[in-house]
Amino acid sequence: MGSPEKIDICKLCPHSQSCKANNDVFKKLEKTMITPEKGNFLFKQGETFDSFYIMCQGSAKAECKTTGNSPQVLEFYHPCDVIGLCGFGNGSYQETAQIMTYSRIYKVSKKDFDTALAHSPALAPLMFELLGTSMVRRQRALSEMSKLEAEERFLNFLKAEQSGVPKDSNGIELSMSRTDLANYLGVAVETLSRLIKNLSQKGVIEVNNRHISLCVNTNKSCNAA
């Protein structure tokens, strides 16, 4: 993992206005900037919970493994997301968090957080808000996996990814592999490849390697929208 940096990345980040790290209460926390490379782990399932993280730049994935099963991708993290909240439950991480692209991330140690909480009770409701938001997001994703067809799940995923980029951005750049995305969506990699090809042929999306443009009106081609 990269070396700690003494830098206020919030001043440079385009997401600073909506990011929890820019909250007045969170600003008072002692934070360390780390720059992990692609493939590095922030933590692994079962390890002792000692820190949580605020993503400023880059992307990561969370996956969980149960006895006898291969890992299941639970979530993809992007700028503004808080990672590692699962550790507040029983003192150990309930999932593994792995970096997908070069990233800059604020690290907050549990020790520093506990100290700050004793002096700033306002941190408690903020943390409950973060935990609640994370829980609802995963519950919605789980509900979609069980009720929607594969195409709808994929399109909803693209819309959610699109909502996290600037409005003037021309599409989204997928940072995860097709294998991880297929795992997350609950489909085979071959099924996902067919979905992408069919949606592209119908003009619902435009694909250029990892870059995907989602049409505003799915009844029109991307060029006509």
N, C-alpha and C positions, 0 to 999 in steps of 0.2 A: 504494500500500500504506500502511496506517495507520502512525502514528508508534510508535517503541519505547516500552514502558511499564516503569517500575520497580515491579514488583508480583510478589509470590509467589502466583501463581494456584493453586498446589498446596494452599494452605490452604483454598481455597474450592471446589475441584473434587471432585465426588462419586466420581470415578474414581481419586483419588490413591493409594489402597492398591494398585491393580493396575497403575498406570502406571509405565513404565520411568523417567520423569522423577523419580519419587519414590524410586528406587533410591539407596542410600547413595553408590554410586560416581558415578552420574550427577549427584547433587546438587552434587558438587564442581566440575562443569563450569561455565564461564562461559556464561551463557545470557542472551538478550535476548528479552523478550516483544514480539511484533508482533501487530497487529490488522488483518489484510487484510480487505477487503470482498469481497462476492460478485463473481466474475468476475476478480479479481486472480490473477496467476500467481506461484507461489512460485519456479518456475524453468521453463525451456523445454528441450525436447529438443535436445541438442547444445551447450548452454551449459557453460562451465567449472564444474566442481564446486567450490563454495567454502563450502557450508554444508549441514547437514541439519536437520530440523525435528521437533519433538515436538508433536503436536496436543493441546491442552488443552480446547478448546471449538470446536464447529462441524463442518464436513465439507469434504472436498476429493475430487477425482478425479485419477487418473493415466491418461494415454493416450499411445499411441505411434503414430507415423506412419512407414510404410515407403514407399519410392519408388513413386509412382504410385497409392498407396492412400489412402483417407480414414482419419483417426485411429481407432484401436481403443481403447476404454475397457478398461483392464487391472484397475483396482481402485478401490474407494471407501474413503476414509480417514475415521476417526472418532476421538473422544477416546481417548488412550493410544497411538495409532499413531505410528510413526516414519516420516517421509517423507524421501526423497532418498538412501536407502541405495544406490540404483543408481549413484550417482556414485563409489563407492569402487572400481569396476571399472577404468576407464581414465582417470579424471580428468575425465569429462564426464557430464552427466545423460543417461541413456538413455531418458527419458520426460519428459512435460510434466505438471506438477502445477498444477491450477487450483482455486481456492476455489469452493465451491458455496453456502455460507452464511456469514454473519458469523462470524468465527473469532478465537480467541486461541491463539497458537502460540509455543512456545519455539524460538528460532533459535540453533543452535550452529555457529559458524564452524569450518571444517576446520582453520584455523590454531590456534585455541584447543583443538580436540580433539587435534591432534598434540602440542601442548605438554603437555596434561594426560596423554596416553598415555605420554609419556616419564617422567613422575613417578608415574603410577599404572598399572602393568601390568594391574591388575584390569579396566581398561576393555576390554582386548582380548577376553577370553572373553565379556564382555557383548555386545560388538559382533558377534562371531561368532554368538552366540545370536539376536540380532535379525535378522541376515542370513539365517540358516538358517530361522527362523520365516517370514520373508517369502517365501523361495524355496518352502518347502513349501506355503504358503497359495496361491501362484499356480499351483503344479503341480497341486494338488487342483482348483482352479477350472478349469484347462485340461482336466483329465481328465473333469470333469463335462460340460463343453461338448461333448466328443466322444462321450460314452457315453450321456448321459441325454436323455430327451425334454424338450421345452421346458417343459412343466408341472412336471416334477420339478426342473428347474434353477431355475425361478422360486420354487417352494416351498422349496427348499434355501436359496436366497438370503434369503428372508424369515426362515427359521429362524436363519440366521447373523446377520442384522440384529437379530432379537429377542434373541439371546443377549448382545448388547452393551448392552442397556438394563436398568434396574432390574427385578427380578422383579415388583414391584407395579405396573409400568407397564401401561397399557391399550393395548397395541399399539405400533406404531412409526410415526414420521413420516419418510417418504421425502424425503430432501433433494435427490436427483437428479431430473432430468427423465425423462420416459418415453423420450425419444429416447436419452439416455445409458444408461438401464437396459436398453433393448432392444439397444443396441450391445454392452453388456457380456455379455448373455445369448446373443448371437448369433442374435437373431430380428428380424423386422420389427416396427416400431412397431404396425402393425395387428394382428399376431399377439399381441403383448403385451396390447393392449387387449382382444382377444377372450378371452385367458386370464384376465385380471382379472375380466371380466364373467361368464364361465362359472363360475369358482371362487366368485364372490360369489353367483351364483344357486344353486349347490349347497350353500351354507352353509359352505364351507371357510374363507372369509375375509369380513370386513366392511370396506367401503371408504367413507371419507368424505374426498373430495378426495385429499390426499397421505397421509392417516392410514389405516393398514391394521392390522386386528386378525386375527391368525392363530389359528384354533381349536386348542385343546389336542388334541382328538381329531378328526381330519379326517373321520371317519365320522359326526360329529354336526354340527348347525348351531352357529353361534357362540352363539346364544341358549340352546341346550340344554347347551353344554359347561360 
